Amino acid sequence: MCSVDERMRVVDANGKLVPHLYCIGDANGKMMLAHAASAQGISVVEQVSGRDHVLNHLSIPAACFTHPEISMVGLTEPQAREKAEKEGFEISIAKTSFKANTKALAENEGEGPAKVLLIVYLLNSVFISSETIMVEIHVFLEC
């Protein structure tokens, strides 16, 4: 495992940056997913080409190809609740039909509820529904 900073630059055992050395993918242990390696590679290209880029790993989607399949991006519900309490915003849980997922319909598996975790930011302490920002989402079929 190779330690890296938020810009994928390699950090040595003494905590110092190793000049001109970057590490992406499973080797850095940040997030062992193909989507993460791709996003980390893009971040490194930005760095090498002179554009500062800090990768937000919470923005990288993940999927578990199990039965049922699970997809996610962002915080988990407990993490979101903790963050909401600390930072003064609300979260909302939306439950919908899995029929909205076209892949599930194509595989004739659209039955059952799906759960979506929404983060609702308060703007000037007044909730404005048209200004709701969805920043984290987890979708899974509840059995």
C-alpha positions as CSV (number, residue, x, y, z in Angstrom):
1,M,0.0,0.0,0.0
2,C,1.3,3.4,-0.9
3,S,0.3,6.5,1.1
4,V,-0.9,9.5,-1.0
5,D,-2.3,12.9,-0.3
6,E,-5.6,14.3,-1.7
7,R,-3.9,15.0,-5.0
8,M,-2.7,11.4,-5.4
9,R,0.9,12.5,-4.7
10,V,3.0,9.8,-2.9
11,V,3.9,10.5,0.7
12,D,6.9,8.8,2.2
13,A,7.2,7.1,5.6
14,N,8.3,10.5,7.1
15,G,5.1,12.2,5.8
16,K,7.0,14.2,3.1
17,L,5.8,14.4,-0.5
18,V,8.0,12.4,-3.0
19,P,8.5,14.8,-5.9
20,H,6.9,13.9,-9.3
21,L,5.6,10.6,-8.0
22,Y,1.8,9.8,-8.0
23,C,-0.1,6.6,-7.2
24,I,-3.6,5.7,-8.3
25,G,-5.9,2.7,-8.1
26,D,-5.8,-0.2,-5.7
27,A,-2.1,0.5,-4.9
28,N,-3.0,3.6,-2.8
29,G,-5.8,1.9,-0.8
30,K,-8.1,4.9,-1.0
31,M,-11.1,3.3,-2.7
32,M,-10.5,0.0,-4.5
33,L,-12.9,0.4,-7.4
34,A,-12.3,0.9,-11.1
35,H,-14.3,4.2,-11.1
36,A,-12.0,5.4,-8.3
37,A,-8.8,4.5,-10.3
38,S,-10.2,6.3,-13.3
39,A,-11.0,9.5,-11.3
40,Q,-7.7,9.3,-9.6
41,G,-5.9,9.1,-13.0
42,I,-7.8,12.1,-14.2
43,S,-6.8,14.0,-11.1
44,V,-3.1,13.1,-11.7
45,V,-3.3,14.2,-15.3
46,E,-4.7,17.6,-14.1
47,Q,-1.8,17.9,-11.6
48,V,0.8,17.0,-14.2
49,S,-0.6,19.5,-16.7
50,G,-0.4,22.3,-14.1
51,R,-4.1,22.5,-13.0
52,D,-4.6,21.9,-9.3
53,H,-7.1,19.2,-8.7
54,V,-8.3,17.7,-5.4
55,L,-10.3,14.6,-5.8
56,N,-13.4,14.2,-3.7
57,H,-13.8,10.4,-3.2
58,L,-17.4,10.9,-2.0
59,S,-18.3,11.8,-5.6
60,I,-17.1,8.5,-7.0
61,P,-20.0,6.0,-7.7
62,A,-19.7,2.4,-6.6
63,A,-21.7,-0.7,-7.6
64,C,-22.0,-4.2,-6.1
65,F,-23.1,-6.7,-8.7
66,T,-24.9,-8.9,-6.3
67,H,-28.5,-10.0,-6.3
68,P,-30.1,-7.6,-5.8
69,E,-27.6,-5.1,-7.2
70,I,-26.6,-2.1,-5.0
71,S,-25.3,1.3,-6.2
72,M,-24.0,4.2,-4.1
73,V,-22.2,7.5,-4.1
74,G,-21.5,9.7,-1.1
75,L,-22.1,9.1,2.5
76,T,-23.9,6.3,4.2
77,E,-27.1,7.1,6.1
78,P,-25.4,7.1,9.5
79,Q,-22.5,9.2,8.2
80,A,-25.0,11.7,6.6
81,R,-27.0,11.9,9.9
82,E,-23.9,12.7,11.9
83,K,-22.8,15.3,9.4
84,A,-26.2,16.9,9.3
85,E,-26.3,17.2,13.0
86,K,-22.8,18.8,13.1
87,E,-23.3,21.1,10.2
88,G,-27.0,22.1,10.7
89,F,-28.8,20.6,7.7
90,E,-31.4,18.0,7.2
91,I,-31.5,14.6,5.5
92,S,-34.5,13.0,4.0
93,I,-35.1,9.4,3.0
94,A,-37.2,8.8,-0.1
95,K,-38.6,5.5,-0.9
96,T,-39.7,4.7,-4.4
97,S,-40.4,1.8,-6.7
98,F,-37.5,0.0,-8.3
99,K,-39.6,0.2,-11.5
100,A,-37.9,3.5,-12.2
101,N,-34.7,1.6,-12.9
102,T,-34.7,0.7,-16.6
103,K,-32.0,-2.0,-16.1
104,A,-34.2,-3.7,-13.5
105,L,-37.1,-3.6,-15.9
106,A,-35.1,-5.0,-18.8
107,E,-34.1,-7.9,-16.5
108,N,-37.8,-8.3,-15.4
109,E,-36.8,-7.5,-11.8
110,G,-38.5,-4.2,-11.2
111,E,-40.5,-5.3,-8.3
112,G,-39.8,-4.0,-4.8
113,P,-39.0,-0.7,-3.2
114,A,-35.8,1.3,-3.6
115,K,-34.5,3.7,-0.9
116,V,-32.8,7.0,-1.8
117,L,-31.0,9.1,0.8
118,L,-31.2,12.8,0.1
119,I,-29.2,15.5,1.7
120,V,-31.3,18.7,2.1
121,Y,-29.3,21.8,2.7
122,L,-31.0,24.7,4.5
123,L,-30.5,28.0,2.7
124,N,-30.5,31.0,5.1
125,S,-32.4,28.8,7.6
126,V,-35.4,28.6,5.3
127,F,-36.1,25.3,3.5
128,I,-36.7,26.0,-0.2
129,S,-37.8,22.8,-1.9
130,S,-36.9,24.1,-5.4
131,E,-33.3,24.6,-4.1
132,T,-32.9,21.1,-2.6
133,I,-29.5,19.8,-3.5
134,M,-28.9,16.1,-3.7
135,V,-25.3,15.5,-2.9
136,E,-25.3,11.9,-1.7
137,I,-27.4,9.0,-2.9
138,H,-27.6,5.3,-2.2
139,V,-30.0,3.1,-4.1
140,F,-30.8,-0.4,-3.2
141,L,-33.6,-2.9,-3.5
142,E,-35.1,-3.7,-0.1
143,C,-35.9,-7.4,0.2
